[in-house]
Amino acid sequence: MYKNLIVIFSLIIQTGCGKAQSNKSENLPATEFSQKINQTKDAQLVDVRTPGEFRNGHLKNAMNIDWNADDFSEKAKALDTDKPIFVYCMSGPRSTAAAAKLREMGFKNVYEMQGGMMKWRNANLPEIKASTSAGMSLVQYNEMLKSNTPVLVDFYAEWCAPCKKMEPYLKKMATEMPGKIKIVRINADENIELCKELNVSALPVLKLYKNNKVVWDNLGFVTEDEVKRQILQ
């Protein structure tokens, strides 16, 4: 009886490990995502960002099905559930949600790109650009930092939830502390090349400059109190 239990337990462990290993291939870094697409016959590539983001640059042969639109599921039904499907967004959260929905709809092989277009661009991988807007140059950015007042740069995007949570207090600080801090908000979607040059590959990012040098750099949500502490110290 004990031998049988050991055998059963061993099989459970092996089965669980096998599943864990197969799941690893579903969420791929940008370079591996690119390679997997090129190696996959009949790959279906879906950009789940907004049409505006899509126009600013997208992967070759990608179709745009906006995850936040009401007709996402309806449009996804036109795809083949038996063929591999590759999804990406700008930084990851939307593609993760879309991938879960696609699996729920019966798609058998769903691959996500880790970090989305921000990581793709950071890796200098090719994209189709329909927009001619170059945004701020690195030279212009560096000129902006030449100030006797500390400069806080906020890299944000309209689709970024933490960015939206931080926006009200950053705007309030700009009016309440005019002599102590200069706050500049830079839309990452409109400044793609600048983000690449500054290695901004996820959002939100805050960079605090004093005497033209970075003294504090933060990735992700941060409270108003912590930002003020960094400015005043």
C-alpha positions in Angstrom: 0.0 0.0 0.0 2.8 2.4 1.0 4.6 1.6 -2.3 1.5 2.5 -4.3 1.1 5.8 -2.4 4.7 6.6 -3.2 4.2 5.9 -6.9 1.0 8.0 -7.0 2.7 10.9 -5.2 5.6 10.7 -7.6 3.3 10.8 -10.6 1.5 13.9 -9.2 4.9 15.7 -8.7 6.0 14.8 -12.2 2.7 15.9 -13.8 2.8 19.2 -11.9 6.4 19.9 -12.9 5.5 19.1 -16.5 2.7 21.6 -16.5 4.9 24.3 -14.9 7.6 23.7 -17.7 5.0 24.0 -20.5 3.6 27.2 -19.1 7.0 28.9 -19.2 6.9 29.2 -23.0 3.7 31.2 -23.0 5.2 34.4 -21.6 8.2 35.3 -23.6 10.8 38.1 -23.5 10.8 40.4 -26.5 13.7 38.7 -28.4 12.3 35.2 -27.8 8.8 36.4 -28.8 10.2 37.7 -32.1 12.1 34.4 -32.7 9.0 32.3 -31.9 6.8 34.3 -34.3 9.4 33.8 -37.1 9.5 30.1 -36.4 5.8 29.6 -36.2 3.7 28.7 -39.2 0.3 30.4 -39.4 1.1 32.7 -36.5 -1.7 35.2 -35.6 -0.2 38.4 -34.2 -2.5 40.7 -32.2 -1.7 44.2 -30.9 -4.2 44.8 -28.1 -3.4 48.5 -27.6 -5.6 51.5 -28.7 -5.6 52.5 -32.4 -3.7 55.6 -31.5 -0.9 53.6 -29.9 -0.9 51.2 -32.9 -0.4 54.1 -35.3 2.7 55.2 -33.3 4.4 51.9 -34.2 3.6 48.2 -34.2 5.0 44.8 -35.1 4.9 43.8 -38.8 1.8 41.8 -39.8 0.1 42.7 -36.5 -3.7 43.2 -36.4 -5.1 45.7 -33.9 -7.8 44.5 -31.6 -8.2 47.0 -28.7 -8.5 45.1 -25.4 -10.3 48.1 -23.8 -12.9 48.3 -26.6 -16.3 46.8 -26.2 -16.0 44.6 -29.2 -12.7 42.8 -28.3 -14.3 39.4 -27.9 -16.4 39.8 -31.0 -13.4 40.6 -33.2 -11.3 37.9 -31.6 -13.9 35.3 -32.7 -12.8 35.9 -36.3 -9.4 34.3 -35.4 -8.6 30.6 -35.6 -8.6 28.9 -32.2 -6.4 26.1 -33.5 -3.6 28.3 -34.8 -1.0 29.9 -32.4 -1.8 33.4 -31.4 0.7 36.0 -30.2 -0.4 39.1 -28.2 1.3 42.2 -26.9 0.5 45.6 -25.6 2.7 48.5 -24.4 4.0 47.2 -21.1 2.3 43.9 -20.3 -0.9 44.2 -18.2 -3.4 44.5 -21.1 -1.8 41.6 -23.1 -1.9 39.4 -20.0 -5.6 40.1 -19.5 -6.3 39.6 -23.2 -4.3 36.3 -23.3 -6.4 35.0 -20.3 -9.6 35.9 -22.2 -8.4 34.2 -25.4 -7.6 31.0 -23.5 -11.1 31.2 -22.0 -12.4 31.5 -25.5 -10.7 28.2 -26.5 -7.4 29.4 -28.1 -5.0 26.5 -27.6 -1.6 28.2 -28.0 -1.4 31.8 -26.7 1.9 33.6 -26.4 2.4 36.9 -24.6 5.3 39.3 -24.9 6.9 40.3 -21.6 7.0 44.1 -21.1 5.3 44.8 -24.4 6.4 47.4 -27.0 8.5 49.2 -24.4 10.8 46.1 -24.0 10.6 45.5 -27.8 11.9 49.0 -28.5 14.5 48.8 -25.8 15.9 45.7 -27.5 16.0 47.6 -30.9 13.7 45.2 -32.6 12.0 46.3 -35.9 8.6 47.9 -36.0 6.3 49.5 -38.5 6.0 53.2 -37.9 3.0 55.1 -39.3 3.5 58.2 -37.3 6.1 60.8 -38.2 6.1 62.5 -34.8 9.6 62.3 -33.3 8.9 63.9 -30.0 11.5 65.5 -27.8 15.2 64.9 -28.7 17.9 64.0 -26.2 19.5 67.4 -26.8 16.2 69.2 -26.0 15.8 67.0 -22.9 19.3 67.8 -21.6 18.7 71.6 -22.3 15.5 71.3 -20.3 17.4 70.0 -17.3 19.6 73.1 -17.1 17.9 74.8 -14.2 18.8 76.2 -10.8 15.6 74.6 -9.6 15.5 70.8 -9.2 13.6 69.2 -12.1 11.3 66.2 -11.6 10.6 64.4 -14.9 7.5 62.1 -15.0 7.4 59.6 -17.9 3.8 58.5 -18.2 1.1 57.2 -20.7 -2.6 57.6 -20.9 -3.1 53.8 -20.6 -0.9 53.4 -17.5 -3.1 53.0 -14.3 -0.3 53.9 -11.8 0.5 57.0 -13.9 -3.2 58.1 -13.6 -3.1 57.7 -9.8 0.1 59.8 -9.5 -1.0 62.6 -12.0 -3.3 64.6 -9.5 -0.7 65.0 -6.8 2.1 65.8 -9.3 0.0 68.6 -10.8 -0.9 69.8 -7.3 2.8 69.8 -6.3 3.7 71.8 -9.5 1.4 74.6 -8.3 2.2 74.4 -4.6 6.0 74.2 -4.9 6.9 76.5 -7.9 10.1 77.7 -6.4 11.3 74.4 -5.1 10.6 72.0 -8.0 10.0 72.1 -11.8 7.8 69.2 -12.8 7.9 68.0 -16.5 5.5 65.3 -17.7 6.6 63.4 -20.8 4.2 61.1 -22.7 6.1 57.9 -23.5 3.9 57.1 -26.5 4.8 60.5 -28.1 8.5 60.3 -27.2 9.5 56.8 -28.3 13.1 57.5 -29.3 13.8 59.6 -26.2 12.5 56.7 -24.0 14.9 54.3 -25.8 17.8 56.6 -25.3 17.1 57.0 -21.6 16.4 53.3 -21.2 12.8 53.9 -20.0 11.3 50.5 -20.7 8.4 50.4 -18.2 6.1 53.0 -16.6 5.7 55.1 -14.6 9.2 56.5 -14.2 10.2 59.5 -12.2 13.7 61.1 -12.5 14.7 63.8 -10.1 17.6 66.1 -11.3 19.6 68.5 -9.2 22.4 70.5 -10.8 21.7 68.6 -14.0 22.4 65.2 -12.4 20.0 62.4 -11.5 19.8 62.1 -7.7 16.7 59.8 -7.6 15.2 57.4 -10.1 11.9 55.5 -9.4 10.0 52.9 -11.4 6.4 52.2 -10.5 3.9 53.8 -8.3 5.2 56.0 -5.5 3.4 58.1 -2.9 3.2 61.9 -2.8 5.0 61.9 0.6 7.9 59.9 -0.7 8.3 62.2 -3.8 8.2 65.3 -1.5 10.8 63.7 0.8 13.2 63.1 -2.1 12.7 66.7 -3.4 13.3 68.4 0.0 16.2 66.3 1.2 
